Amino acid sequence: MSFTPIPEGTPQWDVPLNAALVTQDTQLTSTTTTVASLQTQLNSLQNQVTALSTITVGGSYFRLIAAADASASVKSRADYVCDGVADQTEIQTAINAAQLEGGGIVQLSEGSFSLSSPIIINGTTNEDNPLTVTLKGCGEFATYLRPTTNTNAIAISNWAQLHLADFGIVVQGSGNGIVSFAVTTTDTRSFWMSSFRNLRINGEYNPLNTGWAMDLSMPFRSVFENIEIEGTRNGMRLKNEGTIQNAGDCTFTRMFIEIVGDGGTAVHISSPSNNMNQNNFNMIEAGASGPNCTGILIDGASGGASQRFWGTNLEQFKFLINVANGESNVFDLNYVTCDNDNVTGNIAFQCGANAYGNTFSSKWVNVPSGQTLQLFTDANTTSNVPNIFENVRIENNGGTVNYTKSTSTVQRAITTFSSGGTTQAGLLQYPLSTVNRAEFTAADHGLLTWTQDPATLRSSADNVTAGTVYLAKVKIVNRSTVVSNILYGVVTAGTGLTAAQNFVGLYDSSGTRLAVSADQTTNFGSAGLKTAAITPQTLAVGSYYVAILVNLTPGTIPQFATGAGASSATNAGLTAGNARFLTALTAQTTLPASITLSSGTVNIGARWAALS
């Protein structure tokens, strides 16, 4: 505050002095309050810095573990520092400490962690206190767990809830990467509501190894994403071993599995007790480098049910998919090929005696030159629930393709590109079209539908009665079909026809008239194929009736093209309400707006009509 002197001689000079002192005191009080507020903000910022520093160096719910080969700066901040011998001790201590606090994050540094026994993560059946643990690394190629030969890396059990992410595992001998164990008392799931992301499990492509990358008993409601399995004998096994509950309900997204050695399996769904079910696999790619390997195996005394494989690639397996025991599984494959080094004995799709209701499709089944491939072998004995092989494209590059079916096998849309190879008769089932139907259809004649093939019509015709409406049923099988014309044939020309009383028309299956032609007196008066235009109709899938009405003064009644089977068998099993050919109403001069079909009379004259 600037100082202003009091002029000399000012009367009552003490008044302005006191006022100036009061103002100064007010300003000092305000400044003190501001300083106190700033001090409070500073204290808050210091507390935040302290909290962040605690997170950086480890603390409650977060524990940092440094590998023996981690950098000095990481070791200085770590809660635990490993020495490269039995490093599972430090990791286990951190996990146990986290769970004592109700759960938390255990962060592994970059580098390698040597394990002489598995890291164990157990849970609790208390859903309100699952003791969730997150074990994270710094990346699949930055952080490695390296168990000794014949040792598992991670073991999970007892309803564990966990999240594993961002590290690699190197397995040796009979050791497995990640295993889980079913609890054999009360509830039986090993883990649930868990996630496995960004993991790489490597067997170093040693064909003598025998373990699994993941051998999971009783998994439940969990997520697996972006997982690489490379150079192990076996890929992933899901087992249902509990006698109380079914396991499953898991999703697997973007997995790559490459196995080595003799007789390995990439994906094994096993149900020795109860049912491993409802797992969804999206974009799984698997390959084998070794003889007698299987891509996908579903088996067990109880069978696996409702597995869904979408966008799957399988390469170089002797057996691509083997459903030894299981039902209602779906396999939607992209590119598949069996073992190129195996000339005979390869089987793409197998179904055992107790495998039923499974569906197989593939956009490309490759058959190399000289190879004999069994496309499918179906031994299903549950005939009322068949296995379905459909939408399969075979790329035959000079091999031989065979198949073995059961009495119930369903084959649909099985096609081939063949470059000198052979295919067993009866395997190919092309989608029905005007090109590959054995019988002629209306489409072969440029028509939409007809009552019957005109090649079956006889040269003579049945008499019609003037004034009676004759109906012939046609079927529409494609949605939104637009009909603009009715076609019919006149065998004997009529004479003495009554003008403006001769028509053809179209009715729906309820008997409602949809359209009627112009007067057909001229058309009825000469023989030949006739086309009568109607107001265009957009028809849904279903049955419709073409109607013919003739009227004349004394003369010759026209006769219309009729099928050869003019007998009571023409409408076998049908009544007037749904007959193929019938009469309805008499003494008509125009086609009525509606007809009660059930009140009509079944007619043996199979008069021909078509729509275009």
MIVEX-565816 format. One line per 2 residues: their letters; for each residue x, z, y of C-alpha. Coordinates in nm, 3 decimals, decimal comma. Layout:
% MIVEX-565816
A = X/Z/Y ~ ...
***
This chain:
% MIVEX-565816
MS = 0,000/0,000/0,000 ~ 0,146/-0,098/0,335
FT = 0,191/0,177/0,602 ~ 0,011/0,149/0,937
PI = 0,135/0,397/1,207 ~ -0,124/0,602/1,401
PE = -0,102/0,509/1,767 ~ 0,032/0,781/2,003
GT = -0,239/0,972/2,183 ~ -0,503/0,898/1,918
PQ = -0,767/1,170/1,945 ~ -0,845/1,350/1,617
WD = -0,545/1,177/1,458 ~ -0,590/1,380/1,142
VP = -0,903/1,179/1,046 ~ -0,735/0,841/0,986
LN = -0,442/1,022/0,820 ~ -0,667/1,193/0,572
AA = -0,851/0,865/0,501 ~ -0,521/0,689/0,433
LV = -0,413/0,965/0,196 ~ -0,745/0,945/0,003
TQ = -0,709/0,568/-0,040 ~ -0,355/0,610/-0,168
DT = -0,464/0,872/-0,418 ~ -0,744/0,646/-0,552
QL = -0,502/0,360/-0,605 ~ -0,256/0,587/-0,787
TS = -0,535/0,706/-1,023 ~ -0,636/0,345/-1,100
TT = -0,274/0,250/-1,175 ~ -0,239/0,544/-1,412
TT = -0,553/0,432/-1,603 ~ -0,418/0,078/-1,631
VA = -0,085/0,202/-1,765 ~ -0,267/0,414/-2,025
SL = -0,472/0,112/-2,138 ~ -0,159/-0,101/-2,172
QT = 0,006/0,176/-2,371 ~ -0,293/0,180/-2,610
QL = -0,269/-0,198/-2,661 ~ 0,104/-0,170/-2,719
NS = 0,049/0,100/-2,981 ~ -0,207/-0,125/-3,158
LQ = 0,038/-0,416/-3,164 ~ 0,309/-0,190/-3,301
NQ = 0,075/-0,076/-3,578 ~ 0,002/-0,441/-3,669
VT = 0,372/-0,522/-3,678 ~ 0,430/-0,222/-3,902
AL = 0,151/-0,339/-4,138 ~ 0,294/-0,690/-4,152
ST = 0,639/-0,550/-4,219 ~ 0,497/-0,344/-4,503
IT = 0,341/-0,656/-4,661 ~ 0,669/-0,843/-4,627
VG = 0,872/-0,584/-4,813 ~ 0,598/-0,475/-5,054
GS = 0,344/-0,200/-5,041 ~ 0,004/-0,094/-5,160
YF = -0,174/-0,379/-5,347 ~ 0,130/-0,607/-5,301
RL = 0,452/-0,582/-5,494 ~ 0,745/-0,817/-5,467
IA = 0,974/-0,861/-5,768 ~ 1,307/-1,035/-5,726
AA = 1,471/-1,227/-6,008 ~ 1,833/-1,162/-6,095
DA = 1,924/-1,497/-5,943 ~ 1,706/-1,459/-5,633
SA = 1,866/-1,469/-5,290 ~ 2,011/-1,156/-5,132
SV = 1,752/-1,161/-4,853 ~ 1,467/-1,160/-5,108
KS = 1,628/-0,878/-5,305 ~ 1,659/-0,671/-4,990
RA = 1,285/-0,689/-4,937 ~ 1,174/-0,654/-5,300
DY = 1,001/-0,354/-5,450 ~ 1,171/-0,427/-5,782
VC = 1,493/-0,616/-5,854 ~ 1,554/-0,756/-6,204
DG = 1,896/-0,777/-6,369 ~ 1,828/-1,070/-6,602
VA = 1,786/-0,849/-6,913 ~ 1,436/-0,747/-7,032
DQ = 1,291/-0,835/-6,694 ~ 0,943/-0,769/-6,830
TE = 1,017/-0,399/-6,766 ~ 1,010/-0,439/-6,387
IQ = 0,716/-0,680/-6,400 ~ 0,518/-0,450/-6,628
TA = 0,591/-0,151/-6,406 ~ 0,456/-0,340/-6,103
IN = 0,142/-0,450/-6,291 ~ 0,075/-0,097/-6,415
AA = 0,124/0,045/-6,066 ~ -0,113/-0,212/-5,919
QL = -0,381/-0,131/-6,173 ~ -0,345/0,241/-6,105
EG = -0,447/0,158/-5,747 ~ -0,744/-0,049/-5,869
GG = -0,565/-0,384/-5,883 ~ -0,337/-0,591/-5,667
IV = -0,090/-0,877/-5,628 ~ 0,240/-0,896/-5,811
QL = 0,457/-1,163/-5,647 ~ 0,750/-1,309/-5,839
SE = 1,037/-1,453/-5,638 ~ 1,205/-1,782/-5,706
GS = 1,441/-1,780/-6,003 ~ 1,427/-1,701/-6,375
FS = 1,291/-1,388/-6,542 ~ 1,421/-1,314/-6,892
LS = 1,164/-1,155/-7,124 ~ 1,247/-0,977/-7,449
SP = 0,883/-0,881/-7,506 ~ 0,553/-1,003/-7,356
II = 0,413/-0,910/-7,016 ~ 0,088/-0,730/-7,101
IN = -0,226/-0,748/-6,887 ~ -0,518/-0,544/-7,015
GT = -0,851/-0,487/-6,846 ~ -1,149/-0,261/-6,873
TN = -1,511/-0,307/-6,973 ~ -1,615/-0,145/-6,643
ED = -1,736/-0,446/-6,444 ~ -1,735/-0,244/-6,122
NP = -1,366/-0,160/-6,163 ~ -1,199/-0,448/-6,349
LT = -0,844/-0,362/-6,229 ~ -0,787/-0,724/-6,128
VT = -0,424/-0,835/-6,123 ~ -0,280/-1,147/-5,963
LK = 0,059/-1,259/-6,097 ~ 0,205/-1,534/-5,877
GC = 0,528/-1,725/-5,852 ~ 0,675/-1,956/-5,590
GE = 0,594/-2,280/-5,773 ~ 0,600/-2,433/-6,120
FA = 0,959/-2,551/-6,075 ~ 1,080/-2,252/-5,872
TY = 0,976/-1,948/-6,073 ~ 1,030/-1,935/-6,451
LR = 0,942/-1,686/-6,721 ~ 1,189/-1,729/-7,009
PT = 1,095/-1,528/-7,318 ~ 1,353/-1,501/-7,596
TN = 1,306/-1,705/-7,915 ~ 0,984/-1,629/-8,106
TN = 0,852/-1,417/-7,818 ~ 0,528/-1,463/-7,625
AI = 0,549/-1,466/-7,247 ~ 0,214/-1,313/-7,143
AI = -0,041/-1,125/-7,356 ~ -0,396/-1,059/-7,231
SN = -0,667/-0,837/-7,380 ~ -0,954/-0,592/-7,333
WA = -1,181/-0,773/-7,087 ~ -0,893/-0,837/-6,849
QL = -0,962/-0,992/-6,511 ~ -0,655/-1,172/-6,383
HL = -0,523/-1,466/-6,185 ~ -0,204/-1,646/-6,290
AD = -0,061/-1,907/-6,057 ~ 0,244/-2,102/-5,944
FG = 0,510/-2,047/-6,209 ~ 0,658/-2,204/-6,521
IV = 0,708/-2,070/-6,872 ~ 0,975/-2,189/-7,119
VQ = 0,891/-2,111/-7,484 ~ 1,108/-2,125/-7,796
GS = 1,058/-2,104/-8,173 ~ 0,723/-1,957/-8,274
GN = 0,672/-1,803/-7,932 ~ 0,365/-1,887/-7,724
GI = 0,334/-1,919/-7,349 ~ 0,008/-1,729/-7,285
VS = -0,191/-1,552/-7,556 ~ -0,506/-1,344/-7,549
FA = -0,645/-1,110/-7,812 ~ -1,004/-1,023/-7,889
VT = -1,103/-0,660/-7,882 ~ -1,241/-0,572/-8,224
TT = -1,458/-0,277/-8,120 ~ -1,778/-0,298/-7,915
DT = -1,738/-0,590/-7,673 ~ -1,506/-0,864/-7,791
RS = -1,393/-1,080/-7,500 ~ -1,027/-1,083/-7,408
FW = -1,060/-1,189/-7,044 ~ -1,328/-1,309/-6,805
MS = -1,381/-1,425/-6,446 ~ -1,014/-1,520/-6,436
SF = -0,815/-1,820/-6,316 ~ -0,505/-2,006/-6,435
RN = -0,371/-2,251/-6,176 ~ -0,059/-2,455/-6,110
LR = 0,121/-2,358/-6,430 ~ 0,385/-2,549/-6,629
IN = 0,453/-2,445/-6,988 ~ 0,756/-2,617/-7,141
GE = 0,890/-2,619/-7,495 ~ 1,197/-2,822/-7,395
YN = 1,082/-3,099/-7,634 ~ 1,227/-2,921/-7,936
PL = 1,039/-3,054/-8,242 ~ 1,134/-2,741/-8,440
NT = 0,926/-2,514/-8,217 ~ 0,594/-2,415/-8,373
GW = 0,412/-2,215/-8,104 ~ 0,131/-2,289/-7,861
AM = 0,149/-2,326/-7,486 ~ -0,176/-2,127/-7,468
DL = -0,335/-1,954/-7,766 ~ -0,648/-1,789/-7,629
SM = -0,885/-1,582/-7,838 ~ -1,225/-1,501/-7,684
PF = -1,182/-1,642/-7,330 ~ -1,492/-1,620/-7,113
RS = -1,619/-1,759/-6,779 ~ -1,280/-1,860/-6,642
VF = -1,112/-2,151/-6,463 ~ -0,805/-2,353/-6,568
EN = -0,671/-2,604/-6,316 ~ -0,364/-2,824/-6,264
IE = -0,176/-2,724/-6,577 ~ 0,117/-2,912/-6,733
IE = 0,209/-2,854/-7,098 ~ 0,524/-3,037/-7,198
GT = 0,730/-3,054/-7,515 ~ 0,558/-2,782/-7,720
RN = 0,449/-2,820/-8,082 ~ 0,089/-2,737/-7,994
GM = -0,101/-2,746/-7,668 ~ -0,401/-2,516/-7,618
RL = -0,618/-2,333/-7,869 ~ -0,947/-2,160/-7,786
KN = -1,068/-1,929/-8,063 ~ -1,396/-1,748/-8,116
EG = -1,314/-1,454/-8,343 ~ -1,567/-1,197/-8,226
TI = -1,858/-1,106/-8,451 ~ -2,070/-0,975/-8,163
QN = -2,053/-1,238/-7,889 ~ -1,979/-1,604/-7,827
AG = -1,688/-1,696/-7,600 ~ -1,645/-1,999/-7,377
DC = -1,816/-2,106/-7,053 ~ -1,478/-2,213/-6,911
TF = -1,375/-2,515/-6,705 ~ -1,051/-2,710/-6,747
TR = -0,956/-2,954/-6,471 ~ -0,654/-3,189/-6,445
MF = -0,446/-3,094/-6,745 ~ -0,156/-3,286/-6,899
IE = -0,050/-3,204/-7,256 ~ 0,243/-3,364/-7,439
IV = 0,327/-3,225/-7,782 ~ 0,625/-3,292/-8,010
GD = 0,703/-3,246/-8,379 ~ 0,508/-3,299/-8,698
GG = 0,138/-3,209/-8,729 ~ 0,073/-3,057/-8,389
TA = -0,260/-3,038/-8,207 ~ -0,312/-3,090/-7,835
VH = -0,653/-2,917/-7,793 ~ -0,800/-2,701/-8,069
IS = -1,149/-2,549/-8,044 ~ -1,173/-2,301/-8,329
SP = -1,475/-2,092/-8,431 ~ -1,393/-1,889/-8,742
SN = -1,662/-1,638/-8,637 ~ -1,959/-1,705/-8,410
NM = -1,937/-1,998/-8,173 ~ -1,685/-2,114/-7,913
NQ = -1,917/-2,304/-7,683 ~ -1,994/-2,459/-7,345
NN = -1,648/-2,549/-7,222 ~ -1,609/-2,835/-6,976
FN = -1,291/-3,047/-6,971 ~ -1,244/-3,285/-6,677
MI = -0,952/-3,530/-6,656 ~ -0,745/-3,420/-6,955
EA = -0,454/-3,641/-7,058 ~ -0,276/-3,574/-7,386
GA = -0,005/-3,750/-7,584 ~ 0,203/-3,692/-7,898
SG = 0,564/-3,762/-7,989 ~ 0,568/-3,700/-8,361
PN = 0,379/-3,787/-8,680 ~ 0,046/-3,654/-8,810
CT = -0,071/-3,510/-8,477 ~ -0,430/-3,454/-8,364
GI = -0,559/-3,496/-8,011 ~ -0,875/-3,283/-8,019
LI = -0,978/-3,068/-8,318 ~ -1,308/-2,877/-8,340
DG = -1,346/-2,666/-8,653 ~ -1,406/-2,320/-8,798
AS = -1,671/-2,176/-9,027 ~ -1,920/-2,144/-8,740
GG = -1,834/-2,474/-8,567 ~ -1,779/-2,544/-8,199
AS = -2,076/-2,651/-7,986 ~ -2,139/-2,811/-7,649
QR = -1,784/-2,897/-7,549 ~ -1,778/-3,167/-7,278
FW = -1,476/-3,394/-7,230 ~ -1,492/-3,626/-6,928
GT = -1,235/-3,891/-6,832 ~ -1,001/-3,801/-7,118
NL = -0,693/-4,003/-7,223 ~ -0,546/-3,961/-7,572
EQ = -0,232/-4,147/-7,681 ~ -0,015/-4,170/-7,994
FK = -0,211/-3,936/-8,220 ~ -0,278/-4,009/-8,586
FL = -0,621/-3,851/-8,536 ~ -0,766/-3,882/-8,187
IN = -1,070/-3,657/-8,230 ~ -1,168/-3,462/-8,540
VA = -1,497/-3,270/-8,533 ~ -1,457/-3,109/-8,872
NG = -1,740/-2,867/-8,802 ~ -1,938/-2,869/-8,479
ES = -2,242/-3,000/-8,299 ~ -2,363/-3,134/-7,964
NV = -2,015/-3,213/-7,832 ~ -1,962/-3,504/-7,592
FD = -1,645/-3,712/-7,561 ~ -1,634/-3,960/-7,271
LN = -1,289/-4,115/-7,297 ~ -1,089/-4,357/-7,084
YV = -0,788/-4,512/-7,261 ~ -0,708/-4,406/-7,618
TC = -0,463/-4,530/-7,877 ~ -0,348/-4,397/-8,213
DN = 0,009/-4,357/-8,336 ~ 0,185/-4,693/-8,290
DN = 0,446/-4,595/-8,550 ~ 0,178/-4,534/-8,812
VT = 0,061/-4,868/-8,953 ~ -0,215/-4,723/-9,173
GN = -0,409/-4,398/-9,184 ~ -0,495/-4,372/-8,815
IA = -0,849/-4,252/-8,740 ~ -0,994/-4,254/-8,392
FQ = -1,308/-4,041/-8,442 ~ -1,386/-3,816/-8,740
CG = -1,700/-3,618/-8,818 ~ -1,720/-3,382/-9,115
AN = -2,021/-3,306/-9,331 ~ -2,136/-3,031/-9,094
AY = -2,066/-3,224/-8,773 ~ -2,384/-3,351/-8,611
GN = -2,530/-3,443/-8,273 ~ -2,189/-3,541/-8,133
TF = -2,147/-3,837/-7,897 ~ -1,834/-4,053/-7,868
SS = -1,762/-4,323/-7,609 ~ -1,444/-4,488/-7,484
KW = -1,373/-4,746/-7,219 ~ -1,070/-4,879/-7,409
VN = -0,959/-4,824/-7,771 ~ -0,623/-4,995/-7,812
VP = -0,530/-5,146/-8,151 ~ -0,170/-5,278/-8,168
SG = -0,073/-5,581/-8,372 ~ -0,043/-5,504/-8,743
QT = -0,213/-5,164/-8,724 ~ -0,515/-5,070/-8,935
LQ = -0,746/-4,838/-8,744 ~ -1,049/-4,652/-8,875
LF = -1,260/-4,646/-8,560 ~ -1,484/-4,374/-8,698
TD = -1,554/-4,187/-9,018 ~ -1,890/-4,010/-9,021
AN = -1,972/-3,779/-9,313 ~ -2,265/-3,602/-9,141
TT = -2,524/-3,471/-9,387 ~ -2,771/-3,353/-9,121
SN = -2,955/-3,683/-9,106 ~ -3,217/-3,581/-8,849
VP = -2,944/-3,510/-8,588 ~ -2,710/-3,812/-8,602
NI = -2,368/-3,861/-8,451 ~ -2,367/-4,136/-8,189
FE = -2,089/-4,387/-8,126 ~ -2,172/-4,587/-7,816
NV = -2,021/-4,771/-7,521 ~ -1,694/-4,825/-7,708
RI = -1,473/-5,117/-7,612 ~ -1,207/-5,216/-7,867
EN = -0,896/-5,397/-7,745 ~ -0,781/-5,555/-8,072
NG = -0,436/-5,707/-8,029 ~ -0,399/-5,837/-8,382
GT = -0,488/-5,531/-8,590 ~ -0,764/-5,446/-8,836
VN = -1,054/-5,222/-8,738 ~ -1,276/-5,053/-9,000
YT = -1,539/-4,781/-9,004 ~ -1,730/-4,556/-9,243
KS = -2,083/-4,449/-9,153 ~ -2,340/-4,210/-9,293
TS = -2,706/-4,293/-9,346 ~ -2,784/-4,151/-9,000
TV = -2,496/-4,288/-8,790 ~ -2,607/-4,442/-8,460
QR = -2,400/-4,732/-8,321 ~ -2,474/-4,875/-7,977
AI = -2,289/-5,108/-7,744 ~ -1,967/-5,134/-7,948
TT = -1,778/-5,443/-7,827 ~ -1,435/-5,598/-7,865
FS = -1,173/-5,817/-7,706 ~ -1,000/-5,966/-8,009
SG = -0,665/-6,146/-8,005 ~ -0,633/-6,255/-8,364
GT = -0,738/-5,923/-8,518 ~ -1,020/-5,855/-8,763
TQ = -1,317/-5,622/-8,740 ~ -1,525/-5,498/-9,031
AG = -1,869/-5,657/-9,043 ~ -2,145/-5,442/-8,896
LL = -1,923/-5,241/-8,662 ~ -1,988/-5,434/-8,343
QY = -2,322/-5,363/-8,179 ~ -2,345/-5,559/-7,858
PL = -2,588/-5,450/-7,588 ~ -2,904/-5,653/-7,634
ST = -2,938/-5,946/-7,397 ~ -3,070/-6,301/-7,405
VN = -2,732/-6,407/-7,544 ~ -2,686/-6,187/-7,847
RA = -3,036/-6,111/-7,977 ~ -3,091/-6,263/-8,319
EF = -3,451/-6,348/-8,232 ~ -3,570/-6,559/-7,941
TA = -3,721/-6,371/-7,651 ~ -3,928/-6,459/-7,349
AD = -3,610/-6,452/-7,139 ~ -3,468/-6,737/-7,350
HG = -3,755/-6,946/-7,215 ~ -3,715/-6,830/-6,857
LL = -4,023/-6,606/-6,884 ~ -4,073/-6,236/-6,814
TW = -4,281/-6,153/-7,121 ~ -4,519/-6,309/-7,376
TQ = -4,765/-6,212/-7,644 ~ -4,552/-6,367/-7,920
DP = -4,292/-6,638/-7,981 ~ -4,466/-6,975/-7,920
AT = -4,272/-7,120/-8,215 ~ -4,504/-6,917/-8,440
LR = -4,823/-7,075/-8,302 ~ -5,034/-7,296/-8,527
SS = -5,160/-7,644/-8,450 ~ -5,529/-7,550/-8,466
AD = -5,705/-7,275/-8,272 ~ -5,988/-7,027/-8,305
NV = -6,314/-7,093/-8,128 ~ -6,400/-6,906/-7,813
TA = -6,746/-6,823/-7,687 ~ -6,852/-6,921/-7,337
GT = -6,896/-6,626/-7,101 ~ -6,690/-6,387/-7,318
VY = -6,372/-6,232/-7,178 ~ -6,076/-6,268/-7,419
LA = -5,780/-6,031/-7,372 ~ -5,420/-6,063/-7,501
KV = -5,168/-5,780/-7,452 ~ -4,821/-5,831/-7,304
KI = -4,547/-5,571/-7,239 ~ -4,327/-5,520/-6,933
VN = -3,998/-5,350/-7,023 ~ -3,807/-5,363/-6,693
RS = -3,895/-5,165/-6,384 ~ -4,032/-5,334/-6,071
TV = -4,097/-5,668/-6,240 ~ -4,263/-5,919/-6,005
VS = -4,515/-6,148/-6,176 ~ -4,643/-6,462/-6,001
NI = -4,780/-6,684/-6,279 ~ -4,981/-6,672/-6,601
LY = -4,895/-6,929/-6,867 ~ -5,124/-7,035/-7,155
GV = -5,167/-7,333/-7,384 ~ -5,473/-7,560/-7,427
VT = -5,490/-7,718/-7,774 ~ -5,829/-7,890/-7,742
AG = -5,946/-8,004/-7,400 ~ -6,286/-7,883/-7,285
TG = -6,566/-8,102/-7,152 ~ -6,878/-8,016/-6,956
LT = -6,702/-7,718/-6,800 ~ -6,885/-7,532/-6,526
AA = -6,689/-7,547/-6,202 ~ -6,583/-7,215/-6,043
QN = -6,655/-7,020/-6,365 ~ -6,330/-7,069/-6,557
FV = -6,043/-6,825/-6,491 ~ -5,739/-6,642/-6,620
GL = -5,640/-6,301/-6,485 ~ -5,426/-5,993/-6,528
YD = -5,544/-5,638/-6,612 ~ -5,352/-5,312/-6,648
SS = -5,372/-5,084/-6,952 ~ -5,663/-4,890/-6,802
GT = -5,872/-5,206/-6,771 ~ -5,839/-5,249/-6,395
RL = -5,809/-5,609/-6,275 ~ -5,486/-5,668/-6,086
AV = -5,510/-6,042/-6,014 ~ -5,724/-6,345/-6,090
SA = -5,629/-6,713/-6,077 ~ -5,800/-6,993/-5,891
DQ = -6,063/-7,190/-6,083 ~ -5,907/-7,330/-6,406
TT = -6,177/-7,589/-6,480 ~ -5,929/-7,877/-6,435
NF = -5,660/-7,707/-6,647 ~ -5,907/-7,623/-6,925
GS = -6,011/-7,989/-6,927 ~ -5,678/-8,123/-7,061
AG = -5,441/-8,024/-7,342 ~ -5,092/-7,885/-7,283
LK = -4,901/-7,591/-7,140 ~ -5,069/-7,460/-6,826
TA = -4,936/-7,246/-6,541 ~ -5,183/-7,059/-6,320
AI = -5,056/-6,897/-6,002 ~ -5,172/-6,545/-5,912
TP = -5,107/-6,318/-5,619 ~ -4,758/-6,174/-5,693
QT = -4,778/-5,836/-5,867 ~ -4,498/-5,578/-5,892
LA = -4,542/-5,424/-6,234 ~ -4,403/-5,101/-6,375
VG = -4,293/-5,065/-6,734 ~ -4,596/-5,066/-6,964
SY = -4,867/-5,277/-7,128 ~ -5,090/-5,530/-6,952
YV = -5,358/-5,779/-7,058 ~ -5,398/-6,151/-6,985
AI = -5,770/-6,242/-6,967 ~ -5,928/-6,582/-7,036
LV = -6,287/-6,671/-6,940 ~ -6,456/-7,004/-7,020
NL = -6,799/-7,131/-6,907 ~ -6,960/-7,474/-6,962
TP = -7,281/-7,664/-6,980 ~ -7,337/-7,845/-7,313
GT = -7,006/-8,006/-7,401 ~ -6,679/-7,933/-7,583
IP = -6,543/-7,583/-7,547 ~ -6,165/-7,573/-7,490
QF = -5,943/-7,420/-7,761 ~ -5,632/-7,223/-7,674
AT = -5,290/-7,192/-7,844 ~ -5,314/-6,921/-8,109
GA = -5,075/-6,742/-8,345 ~ -5,061/-6,837/-8,710
GA = -5,165/-6,491/-8,829 ~ -5,539/-6,511/-8,762
SS = -5,635/-6,222/-8,991 ~ -5,744/-5,861/-8,976
AT = -5,376/-5,760/-8,987 ~ -5,323/-5,894/-8,636
NA = -5,422/-5,556/-8,487 ~ -5,308/-5,338/-8,777
GL = -5,314/-4,967/-8,688 ~ -5,477/-5,031/-8,349
TA = -5,824/-4,972/-8,206 ~ -6,007/-5,162/-7,935
GN = -5,866/-4,930/-7,671 ~ -5,506/-5,032/-7,746
AR = -5,544/-5,353/-7,948 ~ -5,316/-5,649/-7,893
FL = -5,606/-5,896/-7,900 ~ -5,972/-5,820/-7,824
TA = -6,287/-5,938/-7,653 ~ -6,471/-5,743/-7,383
LT = -6,800/-5,820/-7,210 ~ -7,018/-6,128/-7,254
AQ = -7,227/-6,351/-7,028 ~ -6,963/-6,333/-6,754
TT = -6,917/-6,602/-6,490 ~ -6,625/-6,431/-6,316
LP = -6,362/-6,187/-6,433 ~ -6,498/-5,837/-6,364
AS = -6,311/-5,586/-6,146 ~ -6,271/-5,351/-6,442
IT = -6,321/-5,348/-6,817 ~ -6,370/-5,053/-7,052
LS = -6,122/-5,152/-7,320 ~ -6,241/-4,899/-7,575
SG = -6,585/-5,061/-7,563 ~ -6,441/-5,401/-7,655
TV = -6,416/-5,564/-7,997 ~ -6,093/-5,621/-8,184
NI = -6,038/-5,996/-8,224 ~ -5,825/-6,170/-8,488
GA = -5,746/-6,466/-8,264 ~ -5,389/-6,406/-8,144
RW = -5,413/-6,622/-7,831 ~ -5,081/-6,690/-7,668
AA = -5,005/-6,605/-7,307 ~ -4,697/-6,541/-7,098
LS = -4,600/-6,420/-6,750 ~ -4,342/-6,557/-6,513
***
